[in-house]
Amino acid sequence: MNFNDKKTRRIISIVVLVVIVAMVATMIIPYMMA
């Protein structure tokens, strides 16, 4: 993979963002359900 490629960097940033959002969601949703 070429990390200097803008397309690759965008994909990586999106994946990281999705992972962070998923982690936050798994922590927050149980409190909202309770």
C-alpha positions, 0 to 999 in steps of 0.5 A: 500500500502506498501511504503517500497516495491521497486515496489510501490516506483518505481510506485509512482516515475513514477506517480509523474514524469508523473504529473510534465511533464504533468504540464510543457507541459501544460505551454510550449505547448501554447507558442510553438503553438503561 
